[in-house]
Amino acid sequence: MSLHAALVAPFVDYGFMRRALLACVSLGLGAGPVGVLLMLRRMSLVGDAMSHAVLPGAAVGFLLAGGLSLPAMGLGGLIAGLGVALLSGLVSRTTRLKEDASFASFYLASLALGVLIVSLRGSNIDLLHVLFGTILAIDGQALCLVAAITSVTLLTLALVYRPLAVECFDPGFLRAVGGRGPLYHFVFLLLVVLNLVAGFQTLGTLMSVGMMMLPAVTSRLWADTLAGMVAVSAAVASVSGWAGLLVSYHLRFASGPSIIIVAFIVYCISLLVAPAGALRRVIKRPHVAG
């Protein structure tokens, strides 16, 4: 098999592969930078909780639309995700519970409720599509929705980049200068939910956070600056989507899990060979005597 047949031909010959690749690249450009900010704010597991929190809304959209209508399920997921974020913030500010604990409580209930709703009216196949996504079946309408979410994400990050960066490294300073930290925190959570909804369109509720967090964690091993981590994260997410689609095409694997596994393999390789990886720390360069 030639390199063209292995790496390029599937996307040239089949429209569904091209749409899936565009969705992966678009998702990587938006979710990658958001994942970096989540990691720096030590909210990685909160992102996982939020990915499960969108499930009840997606399930309600599934029932109201009478099937796998991605716009209806995306809107429902957005409402449910924002609701869980607001409720968790309210609980953490009115009780002694921390935000991560309240997120965990709400996301467990949301996951169970979403599975229950889908199982009441749908089949096991419908449930699998909701949980694990249908990236190869993504249509033009869903692709436009993913692209719109990415555009909104990048524009919003460009507008509030400085306060979000300051809140990542020194939230106390932002409060001291009257930087309206809670407002930027809500805007950031909105971006998280939006990108999880975009990921839900392609990878399902259980794995959408994988495209967000694995490239972000990988970028920390390669770059020291925030801008560098954002660029590396977006690149790793896009390449993982391309390579995962090729693996699924040639080996007849499920596409969503293949993409996440490829991203994990890139992370494992980076653990060894990246500038901040294990080998560089174990094998230290000898000092040159002056």
N, C-alpha and C positions, 0 to 999 in steps of 0.2 A: 504494500500500500504506500503510495507516495505521500509526501508531506501535505500537498494540496488536498488530496482525498481525505486525509486524516484530520486536518486542522481547519480547513476552509470550506470544503465541498458541502458538508451538512447545512451550513448557513446559506450557501448559494442556492442549493437545490430545493430547500423546504422553507416555506414562509413561516410555519410555526416555530422553527428553530430561530429564525431571524427575530421574530417578535419576542421570544423568550430571552434571547441575548440582549436586545434593547431594554427589556424590563430589568434584567440583572445589572446592566451597566448603569441605568438610571437609578435603581435602588442603591447601588454601591456609592454613587456620587452624593446621595442624600443621607443615607443611613451611616456611611462611614464616618463623616465628621461628627454626627450626633453621637455615635458610639464612643468616639474619642473623648468628648465632653462628659459623657456618662462615666467613663472609666476614671477620668481625672477627678470627678466629683465623688468617687467611691460609691457609685450608684449602679454598678453593673448588674447586681441581682435584682435591683428595682426594675431595670429594663426587662428582665425575664418575667417578673411578676406582671408588668404592664402588658406584655405580649399575651399572657393568658387572660388578662382582664377584658380584652376586646371580644372574647368569645361569646358571651351572652348577647351582646348587641349584634354580632354577626349572625348568630343563630336566629334572632328575631327577624333580621332582614331576610334570612333564608326562608323563614316561614311565610312572611308577608309577601315575598316575591314569588313564592311557589316553586323555588328551586335555587340553583346557584347563580343568582344575579349579583355580580361583583359590586356594582355601584350601591345597591341596597344594603348588601352585607358590609361594605366599607363604611357607609354612613352610620349604620348601627354600631359597628365596631368603634368608630370615632366617638360617638356619644357615650358608649359604655366605658371606654378607656378614660375619657375626661372625667366621667362620673366617679370612677374608682380613684383617680388622682386627687380630685377635690375632696372626696370623703376621707381618704387617707391623710391628706394634709389637715383637714379639720380635726380628725381624731388625734393626731400628733400634737396639735396646738391646744387642745382642750383637755387632754388627759396626760398621764405620765408615760404613755407608750411612745416609743420612737417611731419615726416615719417608716423605717424598714419593717418593723413589726406589724404596723397597721396595713402596709402594702401586702405583706404575706397573708394576713387574715382575709383581706378582701379578694386577693387573687385566687386563693384556694376555693372560696365560695363561688367566684365567677367562673372558674374552670368547670366545677361540678354542675353549676346551673346551665352553662352553655351546652355541655354534653347532654344533659337531661333534655333540654329544649329540642336539640337536633334529633335525639333518639325518639322523641314523641311522635314526630311527623315524618322523619326521613328514614332512609335505609342506612345500613352499615357503610355502603359506598359513599353516600352523601357525607357521613360523619368523617370518613377518611379524607375526603376532599377538603372539608373545613379545617381539619387538624393539620394536614400535611400539604395542602395547596395543590394547584393544578397549573403549574407554570407553562407547560407545553400547550395548554388549552387557552392561554390568555388571548383575548381578542383586542381589536383596535380600541374599543371603548375603555377597557381596563388599562391598556397601555397608556392611553392619554391621561387617565387618572393618576397612574404612578408617576408619569412625567410631570404632571401639574404639582403633585406633592413634593417632588424633588426640586422643582423651580421655586416653590414657596419656601422650602427649607433653606436653600442656598441664599435666596434674597433676604430672608429673616436673619440668618447667621451673619450676613454681610452688614446688616444694620445694627445688630446688637453684639457683634463679635467682642468688642472691648469689655463691656460689663460682664458678659458670660465668662470671658477668660479671667477677669479679676475675681469673680465669684468662685471659680475653680480653685485658685491658689490662695486667695486671702479674702474670704467673705466678710471678715471683721472690718477690714478697711473699707469695703463697699458700703457697709452699714454706717461706718463713721462719717463718710462723706455724703451721706444721704442719697445713695445710689439706687434706691428702690429695689432692693434685692428680691423681695417677694414677687414683684411684678415680673422680673426677668426669670425667676424660678418657674413661674407659671407659664411664661412663653416657652421656656425650654421644655417643660413637660408636654406642652402642646405639640412641639416639634417631635418629641419622642413618640407620642401617640400617633401622629400623622404618619411617621415613617414605619411604625409597626403596622398600621393599616395598609400602607403600600406593600410591606413585606408579606402581610396576610394575603394579599391578592396573588402573590407568586409562590410563597413557601409555606403558607398555612400558619395557624396561630402558634403551633408548638415550636416551629423552627425559624420564624421571622426574626427573632432576636439574634439568631446565629450570624446572619449577614451584617448585623450591627456591631456585635461585640467581638467576634473572632478577628476580623481585620483591625479593629481598634487596639486590641491587646497585642497583636502582631506589630503594629506600627510603633508601639512603645519600645520595642526591642531594636528598631532601626533608626529612630529619630529622637532628638532631644528637644526640639522646639515644637510648639503647638502647631505652627503652620506645616512643619515637616510631618508630624504625625497625621494631620488631616489629609495631606497629599498621599502618604503611604497607605493609609487606611482605605481611601477611595480606590486607589490602584489595586490593592490586594482584593478588595471586594469584587471589583470588575473582572479581574483575571480569574478569580475563583468561580465566578458565574460562567465565564467562557469555558474554562477547563472542565467544570462540573457538567455542563451541558454536553460536551464532547464525550466525557466518560459515560454518561447515561445513554448517549446515542450509540456508541460503538459496543458497549457491554450490556446494553438493554437493562440498565439499572433505573430505579426511580430518580427523577431529575432533582427534586428538592433535596433529599438526603445526600445525593452525589455532590451537589454544590457545597453543602455544609462540611462534608467530609474533606473535600479538596481544601477548603479554607482552614480546616483543622490541621491538615498535612502541612500547609504553608506555615502555620503557627509552630508546629513541631520542628520543622527544619530551621525556622528562625530562632528557636530556643537554642540551637546548637551553633549556628554560623553567624547570627546577627552580631553587630558590634556590642550589644548588651547581653548577648547570649551566654550560655554556660561554658562553651569551649574557650571563649575569649577571657573569661574570668579564671578558669582553671589553668589554662596555658598562658601564663604571663610572659610578656616579652622581656628578654634579659636587659638589664641596665647597661648602657654603654659607658665605660669609664672615661672620664674627661682627661 
